[in-house]
Amino acid sequence: MSSVVRDLTRLELITEAVRAALEEVAGTSPHLLDELVDEDWGLRYGRPIRLGKNPTKPKTRILATGNDALRLLEHLYRHGADRTSGPRIQALRQIMVQNYDRDTAGRLRWRTAEKEAGPGLPPSSRVVVSPYDTSDRYARHGHIISWKGFAAHLTETCALDGPNVITDVATTAATTHDSQVLPGIHTRLGRRGLLPAEHLVDAGYTSLPHLEQAAREHQVTVAGPLPANPTRQHRQAKGFARDDFHIDYDLQQVTCPQGQVSAGWHGPYPTSSPTAAPLIVARFTKSQCRPCPARTQCTATADNARTVGFPPRELRDLQLRVRTEQQTLEWKTRYALRSGVEGKVNEFAHGHSMRRCRYRGQRKAHIQHVLTAIAVNIERLSKLPPAEDAPAPRRPTAFQNYLDQRELPRPKSWRTLGT
């Protein structure tokens, strides 16, 4: 995500956080707003916020919105309302801390990803992205899909005869890696006696350790594209990649394409990622690599010595076998059945509004996902068409009622906000 898009996303969040705080105060103690809210505040926060792709003067809005939030919080503090403030006010405080700090003169300053320019931004796993649910997190899938909230992981049957039904639903934080969900899915399916012989998954779920764990603990073959060789030489298709080295686990030696034998064998080391396999590292010495006529094809490190990292033997054998199978027509034909799950995701998202959660908190969101799955299964098993009820018109909010009662103008559409 570019810094400009990130800044606009954060600005929209802060603006909505101010609006949510105003709604909370208007619903509990509207008299506290009399000395603060005027016509300009009504125009800025009287409607849900949509900035659009090219809002006017974004840097000015960033500081103006931050100052509005600061004025609101200080106003509530002066009137003693901060001690009894609700969750929206508390969320606004958190959002302000994670997006602003103060310079030496005490003025608000916008936090940036470059730590040299200030204290920087908190990690995504801790960033509040919604004033209505502080457990929501921001996630991005590829270069197209992004969302705030939670992630739903759906498992369904893929029989060629009869309707396919959903057998498991998992709800996780949006920042949880897909492959971390797989062991829990297999455990739940095992309890219900619904474990498949083969589980077709996309590339996000194919962690090498979890493929091995599924086969060892549940006798389930996980079929999905394994990540490619991560070495620079393999990515560029130029030079000696890891697979060009011969690994001898019995002698604990690695032989390079030029016949040199490694001088060191270390590990396996645990990795920082819970989805990555333990790593064994074989090292070659400078005296071996410097005089080598093929050195430029092999390493570009400062000390001119090559290191080769690879998983333990059982995981390495599994990796090679799976990658070989994935090149066969039989595997590709069998794996093509997984494409049907995209229709299920579309049915959940557009037919049952799964991406519009009606509850707050991960546990309640999970209940919604489970109930939606039950409804989908009932429709499929009974062959009934999905219901298409027209949505009811939205009623005015507490803050909008406050503005109307005091005859302060408010925009009727977010498109009138000068985006």
KASULHU-V84703 format. One record per backbone hydrogen bond with DSSP energy under -0.5 kcal/mol. CO is the residue of the C=O (numbers start at 1). NH is the residue of the N-H. E is the energy in kcal/mol with one decimal. If there is no record, write none. Layout:
{{CO	NH	E} {CO	NH	E}}
This chain:
{{2	6	-2.5} {3	7	-2.4} {4	8	-2.2} {5	9	-2.3} {6	10	-2.4} {7	11	-2.6} {8	12	-2.4} {9	13	-1.8} {10	14	-2.5} {11	15	-2.5} {12	16	-2.2} {13	17	-2.2} {14	18	-2.2} {15	19	-2.1} {16	20	-2.7} {17	21	-2.2} {18	22	-2.4} {19	23	-2.3} {20	24	-2.0} {21	25	-2.4} {22	26	-2.7} {23	27	-1.6} {24	28	-1.1} {25	29	-2.7} {29	32	-1.9} {30	33	-1.7} {31	34	-1.1} {33	36	-1.2} {33	37	-2.8} {38	42	-1.9} {39	43	-2.0} {40	44	-2.1} {41	45	-2.5} {42	46	-1.2} {55	58	-0.5} {57	61	-2.1} {58	62	-2.3} {59	63	-1.6} {60	64	-2.5} {61	65	-3.0} {62	66	-1.8} {63	67	-2.4} {64	68	-2.1} {65	69	-2.4} {66	70	-2.3} {67	71	-2.6} {68	72	-2.4} {69	73	-2.4} {70	74	-2.6} {71	75	-2.5} {72	76	-2.3} {73	77	-2.0} {74	78	-2.4} {75	79	-1.4} {76	81	-2.1} {76	82	-0.9} {77	80	-1.4} {80	83	-0.7} {81	84	-0.8} {82	85	-0.9} {86	90	-1.8} {87	91	-2.3} {88	92	-2.2} {89	93	-2.0} {90	94	-1.9} {91	95	-2.7} {92	96	-2.4} {93	97	-2.2} {94	98	-2.1} {95	99	-1.0} {96	100	-2.4} {99	111	-2.7} {101	109	-3.0} {103	106	-2.0} {107	103	-2.3} {109	101	-2.3} {113	115	-0.8} {114	117	-1.5} {115	118	-1.3} {123	126	-2.1} {123	127	-0.7} {124	127	-0.5} {133	136	-1.6} {136	129	-0.6} {137	149	-2.7} {139	147	-2.2} {140	142	-0.6} {141	144	-1.0} {141	145	-1.4} {145	141	-3.4} {147	139	-2.5} {149	137	-1.5} {149	174	-1.0} {151	172	-2.5} {152	154	-0.6} {153	170	-2.2} {155	167	-2.5} {155	168	-1.4} {165	157	-2.3} {168	155	-2.2} {170	153	-3.1} {172	151	-2.8} {173	176	-1.8} {177	180	-1.2} {178	181	-1.9} {178	182	-0.6} {179	182	-0.6} {181	185	-1.8} {182	186	-2.2} {183	187	-2.1} {184	188	-2.3} {185	189	-2.5} {186	190	-2.2} {187	191	-1.8} {188	192	-1.4} {189	194	-3.2} {189	195	-0.5} {190	193	-0.8} {197	221	-2.4} {198	200	-0.6} {199	201	-0.6} {199	223	-2.8} {202	205	-1.8} {203	206	-1.0} {204	179	-0.9} {205	207	-1.5} {207	211	-2.0} {208	212	-1.9} {209	213	-2.2} {210	214	-2.3} {211	215	-1.7} {212	216	-2.3} {213	217	-2.9} {214	218	-1.6} {214	220	-1.8} {215	219	-0.7} {220	222	-0.7} {221	199	-2.9} {221	223	-0.6} {222	224	-0.6} {223	201	-2.7} {231	235	-2.3} {232	236	-2.2} {233	237	-0.6} {233	238	-2.1} {234	237	-0.6} {239	241	-0.7} {241	244	-1.5} {242	245	-1.8} {245	247	-0.5} {246	248	-0.5} {246	255	-2.7} {247	249	-0.7} {248	252	-1.0} {248	253	-2.0} {253	248	-3.1} {254	262	-2.7} {255	246	-2.5} {256	259	-2.3} {260	256	-2.8} {264	283	-1.8} {266	281	-2.8} {269	279	-2.7} {273	276	-1.1} {279	269	-3.3} {280	310	-2.2} {281	266	-2.6} {282	308	-2.7} {283	263	-2.3} {283	264	-1.3} {285	288	-0.5} {285	289	-1.9} {286	290	-2.9} {289	292	-1.0} {292	295	-1.5} {294	297	-1.0} {294	298	-0.6} {295	298	-1.4} {295	299	-2.6} {297	240	-2.2} {301	304	-1.2} {306	284	-2.3} {308	282	-2.8} {310	280	-3.4} {312	316	-2.8} {313	317	-3.0} {314	318	-1.7} {315	319	-2.5} {316	320	-2.4} {317	321	-2.3} {318	322	-2.6} {319	323	-2.3} {320	324	-1.9} {321	325	-2.4} {322	326	-2.2} {324	327	-1.2} {325	328	-1.9} {328	332	-1.9} {329	333	-2.5} {330	334	-2.0} {331	335	-2.8} {332	336	-1.3} {334	337	-1.2} {335	338	-2.1} {336	339	-1.4} {337	340	-1.6} {338	341	-2.0} {339	342	-1.3} {339	343	-0.6} {340	343	-0.6} {340	344	-1.1} {341	345	-2.4} {342	346	-2.3} {343	347	-2.2} {344	348	-2.5} {345	349	-2.8} {346	350	-2.8} {346	351	-0.8} {347	351	-1.1} {347	352	-0.9} {348	352	-0.7} {348	354	-2.1} {353	356	-1.7} {355	357	-0.6} {361	365	-2.2} {362	366	-2.3} {363	367	-1.7} {364	368	-2.1} {365	369	-2.2} {366	370	-2.6} {367	371	-2.7} {368	372	-2.4} {369	373	-2.2} {370	374	-2.3} {371	375	-2.2} {372	376	-2.5} {373	377	-2.4} {374	378	-2.4} {375	379	-2.3} {376	380	-2.4} {377	381	-2.9} {378	382	-2.3} {379	383	-1.2} {379	384	-1.2} {397	401	-2.5} {398	402	-2.1} {399	403	-2.2} {400	404	-2.3} {401	405	-2.6} {402	406	-1.5} {403	408	-3.1} {404	407	-1.3} {413	416	-1.7} {414	417	-1.5} {418	56	-0.8}}
